[in-house]
Amino acid sequence: MKLIVLACVAAVAVAAPTYDSVSLEVARILTDDRTMADDGSSYAFNFETENGITQQEAGAAITSGSAEGAVAQSGSIYFTLPDGQQFEMTYVADEGGFQPESSFLPVAPEFPHPIPQFVLDQIEKARREDEEEARSPKKTYRAP
């Protein structure tokens, strides 16, 4: 039994990953500007790193409406993808939710798009069934 446990421990030790060959690149921060209102009702920040990552954001407390107490934000982020493409996204987050804009984001098809005929047929069938049910007498059951 001890031999099996010792073999399992040895197998785990041999299988453990080594991190000597992994180097983490830490980018130096070139710009780091942050501001906040004295009462905490708004903020803004802007940073840039030496590897080309930039982000800007500003926000303010929402003081009326259904989102009162939340924070409305807007900003942008920019960086270079591993394949060399330049990624840029701007966004707004407010009562209307998070609204990002970027050419890299997928776009839903325009609506209304054409509705396939089989769907229209099914809708028509359901309409006819509803009309038939409305015309037929209601069946009620009484205790014997």
C-alpha positions in Angstrom: 0.0 0.0 0.0 2.8 2.4 0.9 4.5 1.6 -2.4 1.3 2.6 -4.3 1.0 5.9 -2.4 4.7 6.7 -3.0 4.3 5.9 -6.7 1.3 8.3 -6.9 3.2 11.1 -5.2 6.1 10.6 -7.5 3.9 10.6 -10.6 2.3 13.9 -9.4 5.7 15.5 -8.8 7.0 14.5 -12.2 3.8 15.7 -14.0 3.8 19.1 -12.2 4.4 21.9 -14.8 7.6 23.9 -14.7 7.4 27.7 -15.0 11.0 28.4 -15.8 10.4 28.7 -19.5 7.4 31.0 -19.1 8.2 34.7 -19.1 5.6 37.2 -18.3 5.9 40.5 -20.1 5.0 43.4 -17.9 4.3 46.5 -19.8 5.4 49.8 -18.3 2.6 52.4 -17.6 3.3 55.6 -19.6 0.2 57.5 -18.5 -2.1 57.1 -15.5 -4.4 60.0 -14.9 -7.3 59.6 -12.4 -9.7 62.1 -11.0 -12.7 61.9 -8.7 -15.1 64.5 -7.5 -14.8 65.3 -3.8 -18.3 64.1 -3.2 -17.7 60.8 -5.2 -20.4 61.7 -7.7 -18.1 61.4 -10.8 -14.8 60.1 -11.9 -12.5 59.8 -14.9 -9.4 57.9 -15.7 -7.0 57.6 -18.6 -4.1 55.2 -19.0 -1.6 54.1 -21.6 1.0 51.4 -21.5 4.2 51.0 -23.5 2.8 48.1 -25.5 0.0 50.4 -26.9 -2.9 49.6 -24.7 -5.0 52.7 -23.9 -8.2 53.1 -22.0 -10.3 56.2 -21.1 -13.4 56.2 -19.0 -15.6 58.8 -17.3 -18.6 58.2 -15.1 -21.1 60.0 -13.0 -23.9 59.1 -10.6 -27.4 58.9 -12.1 -29.5 61.1 -9.9 -33.0 60.6 -11.3 -35.2 58.0 -13.0 -35.3 54.2 -12.7 -31.6 53.9 -12.5 -31.1 56.4 -9.7 -28.1 55.5 -7.6 -26.3 53.7 -10.5 -23.4 55.1 -12.4 -23.5 56.2 -16.1 -20.2 55.5 -17.8 -18.6 56.1 -21.2 -15.2 55.4 -22.5 -13.0 53.7 -25.0 -10.3 51.0 -25.2 -7.6 50.5 -27.8 -5.0 47.8 -28.2 -3.2 45.7 -30.8 -4.4 42.1 -31.3 -1.8 39.3 -31.6 -2.3 39.2 -35.4 -1.4 42.9 -35.7 -5.0 44.3 -36.1 -5.8 47.4 -34.2 -8.8 46.8 -31.8 -10.9 49.8 -30.8 -14.1 49.9 -28.9 -16.2 52.8 -27.5 -19.0 52.2 -25.1 -21.7 53.9 -23.0 -23.3 52.3 -20.0 -26.4 54.1 -18.6 -30.1 53.6 -18.2 -30.2 51.9 -21.6 -27.6 49.3 -20.6 -24.2 48.6 -21.9 -23.8 49.8 -25.5 -20.5 48.9 -27.1 -19.5 50.0 -30.6 -16.6 48.3 -32.5 -16.1 46.9 -36.0 -15.0 43.7 -34.2 -18.4 43.1 -32.6 -20.8 40.8 -34.4 -23.8 42.5 -36.0 -27.3 41.0 -35.8 -29.3 40.8 -39.1 -31.6 43.7 -39.8 -35.1 43.4 -38.6 -37.6 42.8 -39.9 -36.0 40.1 -41.9 -38.1 38.0 -44.3 -40.2 35.4 -42.4 -40.0 32.0 -44.0 -43.3 30.6 -45.5 -43.5 27.6 -43.2 -43.5 30.0 -40.2 -46.3 32.1 -41.8 -48.3 28.8 -42.5 -47.9 27.8 -38.8 -49.1 31.3 -37.6 -52.2 31.0 -39.9 -52.9 27.5 -38.7 -52.8 28.7 -35.1 -55.2 31.6 -36.0 -57.7 29.2 -37.6 -57.5 26.9 -34.5 -58.2 29.8 -32.2 -61.2 30.9 -34.3 -62.6 27.3 -34.3 -62.1 27.0 -30.5 -63.9 30.3 -30.0 -66.9 29.2 -32.1 -67.3 25.8 -30.6 -69.4 25.4 -27.4 -67.4 25.2 -24.2 -67.4 21.7 -22.7 -68.1 21.7 -19.0 -68.2 18.7 -16.8 -70.5 18.2 -13.9 -70.2 15.8 -11.1 -72.4 12.7 -11.7 
